[in-house]
Amino acid sequence: MDKKTISADGTSIAYEIRGEGPVVILVSGAMSTGGTVAPLAVALADRFRVAVYDRRGRGQSRDTPPYAVEREVEDLAALIEAVGGEAALCGVSSGGALVLEAAASGLPVRQVAVYEVPFAVYEGGAKERAEYTERLTEALAQGSRGDAVELFLRLTGMAEQMIQGARQSPMWPGMERIAPSLAYDNAVMGDGLVPRDRLASIGIPVLAVAGSASPAWMHEAARAVAETVPEGAYRSLAGQTHMVEPEVLAPVLAEFFGR
């Protein structure tokens, strides 16, 4: 990240820009940095001025306690101001919940696209999220970052054998390093349910996308977003999972943002 902007509470937020054209800001989800969505930025840079950034508490961005979701909305406000005063937003996974909240908060955003925001639309989902919140809070309070990462990976449905394999991988120290930010994504997701009142207040076009190879509840969550936002639309991407391929998602985003 070669640029920095300062959020309202003084936190330094690192970002980088690719391409020229209307501004699009990409927002990553849990256990990720701006580098995670950089390939998508590359795929969009021939038509747009694309910004990727490290959310607070990860990568090259700083952090200022105490955390609140409002601080991350202020981070986006500072970034939008730094890149021209208006932008379209695209959020992946829990990053989608953040951009929806930013739009509902009245930031100067012209369009929002989200990919598979993991809202709990399935039976028992709210209880599962509440239990996760309790156990995550306890693990982080005890400084057990590895346990916190394991909790998150189980929440995503990763098999136990794969989790133990991940613990032995070269990526694990980096995952532990940003584990405290799991609490931030958890806060952004609220109680885990679709925030219908907030979504209903969004007065700009919103595109909710899911991959056809993802679990059915991911599609239900995307449809719920599209149906609740007054100007909402839904798309399914053939053959895609939660780990969407940038070259498949980019044309859909380009068509939507290019309107």
LUMLUMSE-729133 format. One record per atom (N, C-alpha, C): residue in one letter; x, y, z. Coordinates in steps of 0.001 Angstrom, whole numbers, plus 524288, in hexadecimal, padded with zeros to 5 digits. Example, Ala and Ser with C-alpha at 12.3 -4.5 7.8 and 13.67 -1.06 7.14 Angstrom:
BEGIN
A833867E9C681E78/A8300C7EE6C81E78/A833907F31C81E78/S832327F73681BA8/S835667FBDC81BE4/S832648001E81EBE/
***
This chain:
BEGIN
M803507FB5D80000/M800008000080000/M8037B804DE80000/D802D48082A7FC11/D8066280CA57FB97/D803F1811CE7FD3D/K7FF04811CB7FF07/K7FC73816A2800A4/K7F9FE815E780600/K7F91881A528089F/K7F69681A2C80DB9/K7F2C481EAF80E3F/T7EE8081DB281104/T7EAE2821CB8127E/T7E9E58214581850/I7E80C8257181AC0/I7E7408257982064/I7E168825A48218B/S7DF9C821D382488/S7DA1C8218D825FB/S7D8D38258D82A36/A7D3CC8260F82B6A/A7D1FF82A2182F08/A7D468829A983470/D7D5B2824D683617/D7D7F68242883B4A/D7DDEC8242883B35/G7E037825A0836B5/G7E5E28260083649/G7E8988211E83469/T7E5A081D088333B/T7E7ED8181C83176/T7E9C18188582BD2/S7EE88816C582ACD/S7F0BA816C782585/S7EECB811FE8228C/I7EC74812F881DFA/I7EA4E80ECF81AB6/I7ED7080E98815A0/A7EFB780A0681482/A7F3068095780FE6/A7EFC28078080B49/Y7F0DE809CB806B3/Y7EDF08083A80206/Y7F14E808DE7FD32/E7EF56806C27F8D2/E7F1EC8077C7F3CC/E7EDD4807E77EF87/I7EF6A80A327EB2C/I7EBE080B517E6D3/I7EDDF808B37E1E0/R7EA37806A07DEC8/R7EB7D804957D993/R7E788806BE7D5B6/G7E953807E77D0FA/G7E5D0809507CCBC/G7E3DC80EE07CCDB/E7E091810257C907/E7DE39815547C884/E7D876814B77C73A/G7D55C8189B7C8D7/G7CFC48187C7C7C1/G7CCB88197B7CCB6/P7C7A4818287CCC1/P7C484818BA7D183/P7C6E6815887D5F3/V7C69B8179F7DAB4/V7C92F815227DF2A/V7C5F18109A7E147/V7C89180C317E21A/V7C6528079C7E4AF/V7C9F4806177E927/I7C7CC805617EDCD/I7CADB803AA7F24F/I7C95A7FE127F3A4/L7CD427FAAA7F40D/L7CC617F5317F55B/L7CD6E7F4537FB2A/V7C9F07F18B7FDBC/V7CA497F0B680363/V7CA837EADD8047D/S7CEAB7E92880709/S7CF7B7E39A80819/S7CC7C7E1E780CF0/G7CC197DCC680DAF/G7C95D7DA9781221/G7CD077D8EA8167A/A7CB487D529819A1/A7CE487D36881E2B/A7D3427D09681C86/M7D73A7D0F181FDD/M7DC3E7CE5681F0C/M7DEB57CFCD819D2/S7DE097D49B81835/S7E02B7D63A8132D/S7E1F87DBDF8136F/T7E5057DD6180F7D/T7E6F97E2BB80F0B/T7E58F7E4D0809A4/G7E7517E97E80885/G7E6677EB9D80354/G7E8C57E8387FF14/G7ECEF7E58280061/G7EF697E2167FC90/G7EBE97DDA67FACE/T7E82F7DC2F7FE15/T7E4A37D7E97FCC5/T7E1367D94F7F815/V7DF8E7DE447F7CD/V7DC247DFF07F384/V7DF247E2AF7EF23/A7E4537E2DF7EF9A/A7E7837E5657EB90/A7E6D37E2E87E62C/P7E6697DD9F7E5AD/P7E5857DB657E077/P7E06C7DD4D7DDF5/L7DC6C7DE3E7E120/L7D7907E0647DF10/L7D8627E6017DD3B/A7DB997E8E77E012/A7DCDB7EE3B7DE72/A7DF8E7EE467D924/V7E31E7EAA77D860/V7E5DC7EA3E7D35E/V7E1FC7E9397CEF7/A7DE2C7E5D67D001/A7DA527E46C7CC05/A7D6997E8E87CAB6/L7D6217ECB67CE39/L7D29C7F1267CD5D/L7D56E7F6147CB8B/A7DAA27F6157CBE6/A7DDA57FAE17CB31/A7DDAD7FCFF7C5A0/D7DBDC7F9E77C1DE/D7DBB77FBF37BC8A/D7D7147FF997BBA8/R7D3617FFA07BF58/R7CEBB802F47BEC1/R7CDCC8069F7C351/F7D059805847C7BE/F7CF40808827CC7B/F7D448809F57CF5D/R7D3D780DED7D29D/R7D80080F417D649/R7D6C580C467DB4B/V7D9B6808127DC3D/V7D854804607E05F/V7DBFB805107E50B/A7D99F805B07E99B/A7DC998061B7EE72/A7DBE18012C7F1AA/V7E0337FF147F3A0/V7E0097FAEB7F788/V7E2D57FCF57FC5C/Y7E1197FB3F800ED/Y7E3807FD30805B7/Y7E39E7F8F3809DF/D7E72D7F9A280D8A/D7E76B7F6388121B/D7E3B47F8668163B/R7DFC07F55B8179D/R7DC447F72081BC2/R7DF4F7F7A9820E2/R7DD727FB0782457/R7E0577FC198292E/R7E18C7F71082C2B/G7E6447F6FD82E67/G7E7E77F27683167/G7EA3F7EE1682E3A/R7EB477EF1D82931/R7ED9B7EB03825EB/R7F1057ED7C821C0/G7F4AA7EA4E81FB1/G7F81C7EC3D81B97/G7FB3B7F0F081D57/Q7FB637F4ED81A07/Q7FE737F99A81B22/Q7FB3F7FDEF81DB7/S7F6477FCF081EA3/S7F312800CE82165/S7F3D48004582749/R7F3048048B82A05/R7F38F8049782FB3/R7EE528035B83244/D7EE2A803F983766/D7E96A802EE83A57/D7E9418069E83F03/T7E487807FE840A2/T7E3D980B5D8452C/T7DF448094F84859/P7E0468070884CF0/P7DBE78053185028/P7D90E809CA852C1/P7D432808F485476/P7D12480428853F2/P7CEB3803BD84E84/Y7CDAC7FEFA84CD5/Y7CB5B7FE2D847B8/Y7C57B7FF3B847D1/A7C3848014984376/A7BDE6801AF8427D/A7BD2A8017183C9E/V7B8CE7FF4C83AE2/V7B7BF7FEFF8354A/V7B7DB80478832DD/E7B62380852835DE/E7B61C80DBA833E8/E7BB8980F918325B/R7BF9A80D8A83507/R7C4F380F1A833A7/R7C65180D1B82E2F/E7C4928086182CE0/E7C5B980647827A6/E7C2A18093382375/V7BE0380AFE824BF/V7BB1580E4682114/V7BE008136C82045/E7C0318158682480/E7C35581A4E8240C/E7C8458195F820DA/D7CA8A814AB8214B/D7CF118135F81E0A/D7CD9D813B281844/L7C9208117E816E9/L7C752811BA8117E/L7C62D8174E80FDC/A7C3F981A6281363/A7C2E781FE281225/A7C7F3822CB810E3/A7CC08821C5813FE/A7D1188244981310/A7D36C8228980DE9/L7D2DD81D8E80CB2/L7D4F781B7A807CE/L7D20781DB980320/I7CCDD81E0880382/I7C9C48204D7FF45/I7CB6C825F07FE4F/E7CC32828DB8027C/E7CDE382E4A801F7/E7D34282E947FF65/A7D6BA82AF2800D5/A7DC0F82B057FEBE/A7DC40829C57F8EF/V7D87A826AA7F704/V7D8B2824FC7F18D/V7D4E9827F77EE09/G7D29182C2F7F017/G7CF6E82F747ECA4/G7CA2C8313B7EEA4/G7C88382F597F330/G7C3B8831567F584/G7BED482E297F46E/E7BF2F82A667F0E8/E7BAC2826FE7EFC1/E7BCE5821D87EDB6/A7BA1B81D947EEB5/A7BC09818797ECE6/A7B793814907ECB2/A7B85C810747E9A6/A7B54180BB97EA13/A7B838808077EDA2/L7B56A804BB7F070/L7B7D6801237F41C/L7B68B7FB877F2AF/C7BA6A7F81A7F354/C7B9867F2787F2BC/C7BBD27EFBC7F778/G7B8897ECF07FA52/G7BA4B7EA237FEF4/G7B9B67E4497FE48/V7BDBF7E16E7FFCC/V7BDCD7DBBE7FF6A/V7BD057D960804D2/S7B97F7D5968053F/S7B8587D2EB80A24/S7B6C87D6F280E51/S7B9277D6C8812EB/S7B79E7DA86816F9/S7B8F47E0248157C/G7BC8E7E0D9811C4/G7BD847E61380FB7/G7B8A97E84A80D1D/G7B53F7E4C780B3B/G7B0507E67A808FC/G7ACBD7E8DD80D0D/A7ACB97E6A3811CA/A7A9947E8E381603/A7AB7D7EE638174D/L7B0A07EF338170F/L7B2CF7F45A81826/L7B12E7F85981407/V7B16B7F6EF80F0A/V7B0067FAC680B06/V7AA297FBE880B19/L7A6F67F80E80C80/L7A15D7F91480D0A/L7A05E7FCE781183/E7A3277FC37815D2/E7A29F7FFDB81A33/E7A48D8054D818AE/A7A8C980582815A6/A7AAC380A96813DC/A7A6B980D6181081/A7A42A80A7380D0C/A7A01580CC8809C2/A79B8080E9D80D08/A799E880B71810DF/A7958F80CE581449/A796E681196817B0/S79BFF8127181899/S79DBF816D681BD2/S79DF481BF0818D1/G79CF481BB7813BC/G79CB58207E810AA/G7A1CD8224C80E5A/L7A5BD81EE380DFE/L7AA9B8206780B72/L7A99A8218D805A8/P7ACF4824C18033D/P7AC34826217FDB1/P7AD7F8218B7FA1A/V7A9F481DDD7F9DB/V7AA93819027F6DE/V7A666818D97F2AC/R7A7F6817A57EDD2/R7A429817A97E98C/R7A1C88124C7E881/Q7A4AB80E1C7E9A7/Q7A2CA808C37E8E8/Q7A5B08052E7ECB0/V7A335800CF7EDFC/V7A5AB7FCEA7F15F/V7A4DB7F7847EEFF/A7A8FD7F46E7EEE2/A7A89C7EEE97ED73/A7AAD57EBB27F1F1/V7A8507E74A7F310/V7AA3A7E3DB7F73A/V7AA5E7DE467F531/Y7AE547DB627F6F0/Y7AECC7D5E27F578/Y7AE687D27A7FA54/E7AA3E7CF7E7FAA1/E7A9707CB8C7FEB1/E7AA707CD8180441/V7A76A7D171805D1/V7A78B7D31080B50/V7A5177CEA880E82/P7A7E37CC808125A/P7A6047C7C1814FB/P7A1E97C8BF81932/F79DAE7CB4A817B9/F799667CC0581B64/F796D17C6C081C8F/A795767C5F082179/A793697C0E082338/A78D8B7C08E82226/V78C307BE9E81D8F/V786AD7BE1281C28/V784AE7B88E81D20/Y788157B51881EE4/Y786A67AFA081FC4/Y784EB7AED68256F/E781FC7AAB182664/E77FF67A99082B9B/E784737A8AC82F71/G7842D7AB42833D0/G788437AACC837C1/G78CE57AE4F836C0/G78CB57B16E8328F/G791257B4BD8312E/G792567B8E183540/A78E417BB4C83758/A78F197BF6C83B3C/A791937BD318402D/K78FCB7B883841CC/K7920F7B5FF8466D/K797C67B49584571/E798EA7B29C840C7/E79E497B13E83F68/E7A1CC7B60883FAF/R79FF97BA6D83DAB/R7A31B7BF3583DC6/R7A3EC7C1238435B/A79FE27C0A9846A3/A7A0677C26084C0F/A7A4787BF1884EF1/E7A4697BA0884DFA/E7A8477B68D85073/E7ADC17B7C884E78/Y7AE357B8C68495F/Y7B3497BA3684728/Y7B5527BF36849A0/T7B1DB7C31884A25/T7B3687C81484C7A/T7B5857C752851FB/E7B2CF7C42885513/E7B4707C32E85A7E/E7B9C57C08A85AAF/R7BA827BC868577E/R7BF657B99585797/R7C3E37BCC485542/L7C2C37BFDC85131/L7C6CE7C32C84EDD/L7C89B7C751852B6/T7C4EE7C9C685559/T7C6377CDCD85935/T7C9A97CB9085D7E/E7C85F7C6D985F40/E7CB657C4498635F/E7D0E97C2FD86182/A7D15C7C0D585CCD/A7D6807BF6185AC4/A7DA037C42085A32/L7D7EE7C8628580B/L7DB187CD1785743/L7DC797CFA785C76/A7D8E07CF7D86042/A7D9F87D1BA86568/A7DE6D7CED186816/Q7DEEB7C9C3866ED/Q7E3107C6918693A/Q7E8197C6B686603/G7E7F97C98D861AE/G7EC8F7C9CD85E54/G7ED6D7C4F285B12/S7E9617C1AA85A96/S7E9D77BCBC857B3/S7E8707BDA0851F8/R7EC027C00484F31/R7EADD7C179849CB/R7EA077BCBD84649/G7ED1B7B8A784725/G7EC747B3F484400/G7E7117B193844BD/D7E5287B18B8499D/D7DFF37AF7D84AAC/D7DBD17B2DB847FC/A7DCB77B7FB847E8/A7D9057BB7F84551/A7D8BA7BA5583F7E/V7DD397B96E83D12/V7DD4E7B82983782/V7DA7E7B2FF8368D/E7DB7B7AF2B839E9/E7D8CB7AA208395B/E7D2E27AAC4839AD/L7D1037ADF083D53/L7CB667AEE383DD8/L7C9237B111838CB/F7CBF27B4C983687/F7CA0F7B723831B0/F7C9EE7B32982D42/L7CE107B01082CDA/L7CE457AC30828A0/L7C9EC7A8288292F/R7C8A87A6B782E0B/R7C4497A32082EDA/R7BF257A5B182D4D/L7BE997AABC82E7A/L7B9D67AD8F82D06/L7B9117AD7F82722/T7BD597ADA882433/T7BCF37AD9581E7A/T7BBB77A82481C61/G7BBF07A42881FD7/G7BAC579EDB81E26/G7BF8479BA881CA0/M7C43079DC381DB2/M7C8EC79AD981C5C/M7C955795E581FA6/A7CAE27919481D25/A7CB6678C9581FD8/A7CFD878CC8823D3/E7CF29789C98280F/E7D2F5789CC82C4F/E7D86D7885882A71/Q7D8CA78489826EE/Q7DDE6782ED824EE/Q7E09078764821FD/M7DD8678A6581F11/M7DFB678ED381C32/M7E1697932481FE5/I7DE7D793E282423/I7DFF7797DB827FE/I7E5327967D82A7C/Q7E5D17918D82BEA/Q7EAC078FEA82E4C/Q7EF3D7903E82A5C/G7EE0578F4E8256D/G7F1F578FF18215F/G7F379795A2820BF/A7EF9E7991B82124/A7F0AE79EB1820BA/A7F4467A07E82522/R7F39379E32829BC/R7F6E979FA182E3C/R7FCA779E9082D29/Q7FDBB79ABA829D9/Q803237995A828A7/Q8053379C33823D6/S801EF79F5C82162/S803727A1E081C84/S806847A6DF81D90/P809997A8AD819AF/P80C867AD9181A46/P808FD7B25681AD9/M803FA7B1D981970/M8005B7B63B819C1/M7FE697B72F81F49/W7FEF07B34B822BA/W7FC7C7B39C827DE/W7FE4E7B84582B22/P803677B97482B68/P805087BE0582E86/P802727C31982CBB/G801D57C3AF827A2/G7FF3B7C8588259D/G7F9857C87F82722/M7F70C7C3E982742/M7F18F7C399828DA/M7F1017C4F982E9F/E7F4957C318831C9/E7F46C7C46C83754/E7F55F7CA4383832/R7F89F7CC86834DB/R7F9F37D20E83573/R7F5247D591834F3/I7F1AC7D43E83152/I7ED0E7D7948309A/I7E8347D54E83341/A7E8DC7D14C83685/A7E46D7CEE58392D/A7E1207D2C683C52/P7E3777D6BD83EEA/P7E01D7DA69841C5/P7DC0F7DD2083E5E/S7DD287DD9883950/S7D9677E022835D7/S7D4997DCBC834D9/L7D4C47D7C18365D/L7D01E7D47B835F6/L7CBA17D6C983929/A7CCFD7D93C83D8E/A7C8F07DBBE840C3/A7C67E7E04D83DD7/Y7C9887E2D683A78/Y7C7887E7488377E/Y7C38C7E56883372/D7C4F67E14983094/D7C1487DF3682CBB/D7BC667DD1782F66/N7BD1B7DACA833F7/N7B8A47D8CE836D7/N7B4FF7DD3F83867/A7B7457E1A8839F6/A7B4177E63583B5B/A7B1437E85F83699/V7B3EE7E8778322B/V7B18F7EA5D82D54/V7ACD57E70F82BD8/M7AD127E1F682CF6/M7A8C47DE6782BB2/M7A4347DED082F88/G7A4DD7E1C8833C7/G7A0A87E27583786/G79F047DD51839ED/D799D57DC5D83A24/D797FE7D76E83C54/D798147D30C83858/G79A267D43E833AC/G79A947D04D82F98/G795E77D01082BFA/L791A17D29182D71/L78CEA7D27B82A41/L78CF47D6F18264C/V789AA7D68B8225F/V789487DAB181E6D/V7873C7DFA582110/P78A387E3FA820EB/P7888B7E8D382381/P7847D7EBC18203A/R77FB77E9C082039/R77BC87EB8C81C82/R77A877F15C81CF5/D77A497F365821C1/D779107F8F48225C/D77D4D7FC5B81FF4/R7823B7FAEE820D8/R786937FDF881EA2/R7869C7FD8B818B5/L785CE7F8D9816AC/L785DD7F81681105/L7816C7FB1580E68/A77CE87FB3A810E6/A778677FDDD80E9E/A7793C803BE80E25/S77D12805C881110/S77E1D80B6C810F1/S7820980CF880CB8/I784448092A809F7/I7883F80A4A80605/I7859780C1D80101/G786FA810C67FF4A/G78451813217FAD3/G7875C813097F5C0/I78B1480F777F53F/I78E3480F097F078/I78DD9809737EE73/P78F5C808757E986/P78F318031C7E779/P793057FF7F7EA4E/V7912A7FAD17EB80/V7945B7F6D67EE16/V793E47F1C07EB04/L798577EF6A7E9CE/L798877EA567E731/L79A967E64F7EB02/A797837E22D7EC04/A799267DDF27EF74/A79A3D7D91C7EC1F/V79EFD7D6FE7ECA4/V7A0C37D2BE7E943/V7A22E7CDFC7EC8F/A7A1137C9537EA72/A7A2AD7C46F7ECED/A7A47E7C0AB7E8B8/G7A7B67BCE37EA40/G7A9947B8ED7E69F/G7A5F07B43E7E696/S7A4FA7B20E7E1FA/S7A1427ADBC7E193/S7A31D7A8DB7E472/A7A83B7A8537E53D/A7AA577A3B97E7EA/A7AABF7A4747EDD0/S7A91F7A9047EFC2/S7A9167A9F87F562/S7A4367A7917F7D7/P7A4257A6E27FD09/P79F8A7A4BB7FFAC/P79AA27A7F87FE91/A7962E7A5687FEAD/A7913D7A7FF7FD5D/A790317ACB6800D1/W791D47AC7A805C8/W7909E7B0DA80942/W793867B5D0807A9/M798017B54480514/M79ABD7B9DF80315/M797617BCA67FEFC/H794C77B99F7FBBA/H7914E7BBE97F7D0/H78C9E7BE827FA68/E78A8C7BBF27FE6B/E786197BE1F80134/E787927C34F803C9/A78C567C38E805F1/A78E217C86280860/A78EAF7CCB580452/A790F17CB6C7FFC9/A7918B7CF527FBA0/A78C3F7D12E7F9AC/R788A77CD937F905/R783607CF167F74A/R780BA7D28A7FB5A/A781777D14D8004E/A77F1D7D4718047A/A781187DA0A8044E/V7862B7DAB080355/V788597DFF9802C2/V785CF7E2B77FE1F/A785AC7E0197F9A2/A783907E2767F4DF/A77DCC7E3DD7F573/E77AD97E0987F83E/E775457E18A7F8D4/E7740A7E5BC7FCE2/T777AD7E6AF80086/T776B47EA78804B8/T778497EFFA80325/V77C8C7F07E8003E/V77E3B7F59A7FE5D/V77A607F7737FA28/P778807FC487FA71/P774B67FE237F68C/P776817FD877F0E8/E77B8B7FE7A7EFD9/E77DA17FDE67EA8C/E7816F7F94C7EA62/G77FB47F4D57EC4B/G783157F0497EC91/G782737ECAB7E7F3/A786B47E9EF7E699/A786A37E6097E26C/A789FE7E16F7E41F/Y788D07DCD17E1FF/Y78B917D8057E36D/Y78DDE7D57A7DE94/R7929E7D35C7DF1F/R795157D05E7DAE8/R797977CB7D7DD22/S7976C7C7507DA12/S79A307C27B7DB6E/S79E6C7C1917D762/L7A3217C0197D933/L7A7807BF247D5B0/L7A85D7B93E7D523/A7A7D47B7497D072/A7A8287B1AF7CF6D/A7AD6E7AF757D11A/G7AD317AB407D423/G7B1DF7A85E7D59B/G7B5347AACE7D9D2/Q7B3977AF487DBF1/Q7B6E07B1F47DFC4/Q7B57E7B06E7E55D/T7B97A7B09C7E8BD/T7B8D97AFAA7EE51/T7B9EA7B4BD7F13B/H7BA7D7B4527F672/H7BBA77B9077F98B/H7C0E87BB607F7F7/M7C4767B8067F616/M7C9837B9E67F41F/M7C8E77BB197EE52/V7C63D7BF567ED36/V7C4D47C09B7E7D2/V7C9A67C20B7E498/E7C98F7C06A7DF9D/E7CDDC7C1A97DC16/E7CD397C7497DA1F/P7D1477CA8B7DAC4/P7D0E17D00E7D940/P7CF297D0E17D39D/E7D1177CD8A7D00A/E7CFD17CE527CA8B/E7CA1D7CD0E7C952/V7C7757CA497CCEC/V7C1E17C9277CC45/V7BE8C7CD817CEAC/L7C0287CF5D7D337/L7BD347D37B7D5E4/L7BDDE7D8CE7D346/A7C28E7D9E67D151/A7C3BF7DF1F7CF32/A7C0007E0E77CAE7/P7BEBC7DDC27C6F2/P7BB327DFA47C2DF/P7B5C57E1147C4F4/V7B3E77DE307C8D0/V7AED27DF557CB2C/V7AF037E4997CE05/L7B3417E56D7D0F0/L7B3EC7EA6D7D399/L7B4897EEE87CFCA/A7B7857EE0A7CB9C/A7B8767F2237C7BD/A7B3647F3C97C51B/E7B0167EFFA7C3F7/E7AB067F13B7C187/E7A79D7F4667C543/F7A78C7F2DE7CA3D/F7A45F7F58D7CE32/F7A67B7FB027CF58/F7AB997FB6A7D05B/F7ADDE800767D19C/F7AE228041B7CCF4/G7ADEB801E77C843/G7AE3D805157C388/G7A9218077F7C1D9/R7A4D6806437C4A4/R79FC98086A7C33A/R79F8980E3D7C441/
***
